[in-house]
């Protein structure tokens, strides 16, 4: 049993994980400036005293799987060096405190009795990662406005929570990179997100009707997509997007509208009524029973690197829970570096399509000479497990409107189960394109 009051001045770490009989934490008397880690996951802890603010150099607070945790004190905002808060799967945690919440603080607290949390000076928290995924009763997000986030990379995970709306203040978290809202089945709308966002997961958000970013792109108010988005099973949202795409242009569809103004790489997963590659994709093929798909196309003499990109679409059947596949792109003998080589598509409830867009300029490393057209571009899609989950796939050259055709299909086949060779996966041959070594290249 822990004492009622503590001041472990030299203690650096507390680890009481899996102590299920631990229901309360002792009052802290005076600053414990050496404490950096407080790990109490899978304990019976119900709440913390406001004196937790005396852990002035705490960096890591891990409370995941604390099934009885109902509350946290607003003095948590005193912890200016806190980098990680993990509250994953705390089902009784109904809300996270706001900085303005008032509470009765101990007489030795550096925060005054009379003003409570309202007296706190604005703090620049070092928080990089906030996880409250699986907190099924957590319904507020206005606490995000209380976090004066420091300019460091960070993630927010609110997956599986009961939130209905996401606070608009999330747009003020200037360096937010990853946002996980998967399984928020009551969530209806996602407001403007900060430009720094790179990854958004809203899979299984079955009530979601609008994502501001996608609406703005379809209305041509923005052209910068989020780098990776998962909309698996977001039927309401996708139906609304399809209606928006068809509203002004009868011949347009959702994919063509999303691709038409893009200047940066992105991947996105959609639910669809019938899993198929859009008919306007210039190169496509159906699954013929083998694990390896390969497209080989050649750019023509009129090809331009600027404002041109490659779109890749994979249509996935609903029969399996998930589909693993790998994507490799080669230009001539060079393997293009990528962040999208390994992919997982969850198709538990319906057919889906996975769409990738890569500008040609982003395929090529800075400082290396670009091959002059005509050159070959080879795309390999390899299914990790033998199945018929991939129904079809396709490749399409995306270029400015009214541009002349500048590529042709040489070969498209699904005739082998052969795994990509070491040369195809590992050897990149970039040394062949160092400046001044080639005459068939364009100098940057």
N, C-alpha and C positions, 0 to 999 in steps of 0.2 A: 504494500500500500504506500502511496506517495504522501508526503507531509502536506499540511494545509497551505504552508507558505514556503517558498524556496528563494534562494539567491546563490545559484551555483556559478560563481563569478568566472571560473576558468573552464567551464564545460563548453565543448564545441559542438557536440552532436547528441541528440536524444533519439533513440530508436526503440520504440515499444510496440513494434508491429505485432499484430495478432494477439495482443493482450485484450481479450474480449471482455474481461471484467473491469477494465479501466473505463469509468464513466465520466470522470471530471479531471480537469488539469488544475494544479495548485496555483494560488496567487503568486505572482512574481514580485519580489520586493527589491527594487533598485535595478539598474541596468545590468544585463548579462551580455556584455559586448563581444564575447568570443563565440557565442552560439551562432552557428551558420545553418544547421540542419535540424528540423523537427519532423520526424517521421512517425506517424501514429496510424498507419493504414490498417484497416481490418480490426479496429478496436471498438469498444463500446462507448467511446466518447460522445457526449451529448452537446456540449458547448464549451467555450473557452472564456476565461475572465478577460476583462478589458486590459489587464496588466500585461497581456501578450505584447503590447506595444513597447515593452522594455527589451524585447529581443531585437535591439536596434540594428544588428548586422545579420539578421536571419536572411538566408538566400533561398532556402528550399523548404516549403511547407507541403507535406504529402499526407493527405487524409482520405485517400480513396478507399472505397468499400467500408466506410464508417456508417453502418446502417442506422444508427441512432442520432447522428449529427443533425441538429435542427437549426443551428444559428451560429454566426460568427460575429464578433464584436467589431464595431466600426474603427476601433483602434488598430485594426490591421493596416489602415492607411498610414500609420506611423512607421511601418517597416519599409524604409526607403531603399534598402538593398535587396529586397525580395525579388528573385528572378523567376521563380517557379511556384505556382499554386496548383495543386492537383486535388480536386474534389470529386474525382470520377466515381460514379455509382454511389452517391449519398442520397438515397431515395426520399429521406425525410427533410432534406434541405429545401425549404420553400422559397427562400429569397436570399440574395447576397446583399450585405449592408451597403447603404450609401454613405458618403462622407458626412452628409448633413444630419444623419440619424443621431438623436440625443440618447445618452445613457448615463447612468450613475457610475462615476469612475472612482477608484481608490484615492485616498487622500494624498498618497505619495506619488500619484501620477503627475507627469509633467503637463498634462492637459487639464485645464481648470475644471472644477466641479460645475460651475455655473453654466458654462457654454458648451460643455460636452464636445462632440465631434465638430460642432460648428466653429470652434475656436482654432481648429487646426490650420496652420499655414499650408498653402498648396505645396505638395511634395512631388518630386519628380521620381516616381517609382522606376526601378530598374527592371520591372516585370517583363519577361520575354515569353512566357508560356502560361496561359490560364486554361485549366481544364475543369469543366463541370459536366462533362458528358455522362449520360446515364442518370442524371439527377431529375427523375421523372416528374417531380412536383415543382421544380424551379420554373417560375413564370415571369420574373422581371429581368429586364436587361438595362434598366435606367442606371444601374450602378456603373455601367461602362463610362458614363460621363464623369464619375468621381475619380476615375483613374487617370492621373496626369502622366501618361505613358512616356517613358524615355525613348529616344530615337534609336532603338535597337530592333533587330529582327524578332518577330513574335508570332505566336499562334493562339487562337481562341477556339476552344472546343465546347460547344453547347449542345452537342448531339443528344437526341433522345429526351430533351427537356420539354416542358409544357408551354413554352413561349408561343404567343400568337402573333406578336409584332416584334420586330427587331428595332431597338432604339436608333433614331436617326443620328445620335451622337457617335455611332460607330464610324461615321465618315471622318471624325476628328482624330481617330487613332492612325496617325500619319504613316506608320511603317508596318501596318498589319499585312502579313504575307499569306497566312493560311487561316481559313474560317471553316469550321466543321459544324454544320447544322443538320446532318443526316438524321433521319428518324424523328424530326420535330413535326409530328403529324398534325399539329394544330396551327403551325406557322402559315400565314396567309401572304405576307409580302416582305420583300427584302428591299430596303431603301438604298440610297446612294452609298456605295462603298468607297473607301480610299483608293486612289490610283495605284497604290503599292500592292494591292491584292493580287496574288498569283494563283491561288488554289481555293476553290469553293466546292464543297460537297453538300448538296441538298437532296441526296438520294432518299427516297421514301418519305419526302415531305408531301404527302398526298393532298393536303389542302392548299398548297402554295399556288398562288394565282399570278404573281408578278415579281420579276426581278428587274429593278430599275435599269441596271446595266444593259440587259438584253433588249428591253423596250426602247431605250435610247438608241441602240445600234440599229434596230429595225426602223426607227423614225429618222435615222441618219443624223442624230445629234451627237453621236460618238462613233469612233472607228477602232478603238482599242479594246480588244476582247480580253477577258481574264484567261490566263495561260492554260488552266485546266479546270474544267467544270464537270460535275457528275449530276445529271438530272434524272437518274434512274427512277422510274415509277412516278415521276412528277407529271401525271396526265393532265391535270387542270392547267398547269403552267404551259405545257407544250401545245395544248389546244388553243389557248389564248395567243401564243406566239404565231401559230399557223394562221389564225384569223388576221393578225396584224400584218403578216407577210403578204397575204393575199388582198389586203384592203385596197392598196393603191395600184398594184400591178397584177393584172389577171394572170399573166404568164409566169409570175415569180413563185418560188416556193421558199420555205424557211431556210433551207441550206444555201440556196443561191444568194439570198439576201444577206445572210451572215458572212458569206465569203466575199461578197462584192466590194467591200470597202476595207478589207483587212490589210494591215501593214506589219503584223507580228504573228508569231507562232501561237497556235492554240489547239487544244483537244477538248471535245465535248461529247457526252453520251446522252442520247435521247431515247425515250420510249416512242414506239411507232405502232400503228395498227397492223401493218404488214411489213415485215422485215425485208427490205430490199434497198439496193443502191439506187439513187436517183437516176432516172433514165437518161438524163442529159450528161452524165459522166461519160467522157469520151472513151475510156478504157475500162472494161469491167468483165467479170467472169463469175460463173456459178461454181459452187463446191462440187468437185468431181470424185470425192472419196479419198483425197490425199491431204497430208498435213501441210504441205508447202505450196503457197501461191507465189508466182513470180511474174512481174511485169517488166518488160524492157522497152523503153521508149527512146526516141532520138529527137533532140531539138533540131530545128531547121536553121538555116542561115540567118533568118530574120529574128531569131530569139534574142531577147534583151533581159539581162539579169535584174534590172530595176523594175519594180512594180509587178513582178511575176512570182507566182508561188505554185506549190504542188498540194493538191487536196487528195486525201486518202480516206475512203469510206469502207467500213466493215459492217455488214449486216449480220446480226446475231440472232439465232433462234431462241425461243423461250424454254426449250426442253430441259436445259441444264441450269443448275443454280448459278454457275459462273463459267466464264470462258477465259482462259489464259492464252495470250498469243504475243509474239515478238515481232517487231518491225525493224527492218534494216534498209537503209537507203544508200545507194552508191552513185556517185557521179564519175564517169569513166572508172578507173580502178580505185578511187578514193572512197572509203567509208565515211559517211557524213556523221559527225558527232551529234548525239541526240539525247534528250531527256525523256523520250517517249518510247524507247526500245521495248520495255516490258509493260504489258497492259493487262488489266483484269476488268472484265465487264460482268457485272452481276445482272442476271436476267430472270430473277425468280418469278416475276409476275407477268411479264409480257415480252414481246419482241422488242429489240433495241437496235439502234445503229450507233456506231462510234465514228466520229469525224475528226480528222487531223488536218490542219493547214500549216504549211511551212513555207515562208518566203525563201526563194533561192538565195538571196543575200545572207540569210541567217544560216543557211547550210554551210557556207564557206567561211573558213577561218580568216580573221583579219590578218593582213600582212602576207598572205599567200596569193599567188597569181591565179586568176580564174581561167579555166579552159574556154577557148573561143568556140562558138557553135560552128558546125554541128558537133555535139557530144552526146554520149548515151547516159541515161538515167535509169537505174535498175532498182526496183522496189521488191523486197522479199517480205512476205507475211508467213510466219511459221506458227502453227497451233501446237502448244506444248503437250497437250494430251489428245490422243486419237479420238475424234468424235465428229459428229455432224452439226456441231453448234454454230459454226460459221456457215451461213447460207450462200453468201456471195461477197465480193469485195470489188472495189474499183479505184482508179486513179484518174485525176483530171487536172489539166493545167489551168490555173486561175490567172487571168490577165485583165488589163483595163478593158472597159466596154469598147466594142467595135474594133478590137485588135485583130490582126490577121492570125490565122492558125500558124503556130510556130513549133509544133511537135507532132510526131507520128508514132504509132504503135508498131514495134518490131515483133514483139512476142508476148503472149500471155498464156500461162499454162499452170495447171494444177495436176501434175502427172507423177509426182514423186513424194515420198515421205522423208527424203534426205534432209538431215539437219544441216543448216548453213555451215560451210567449212570454216576452219580457223582464219583463213584469209578474208572471208566474208564478214566474220564477226570481230576479229582482233586486229588484223593488219590494216593500217590506214593509208600507207603510201603517201603521207603528206610531204615527205621530203622531196618527192618528185615535183612539187609545186612551189618550192622556195624561189624567191625572185631571182631572175637572170638565168635560170636553168632550163627554161622552155621557150620555144619560139611560137608554139601554138596556143599561147595563153595571153591574157590581157593583164597588163601591169596595173596594180591598184594605185 
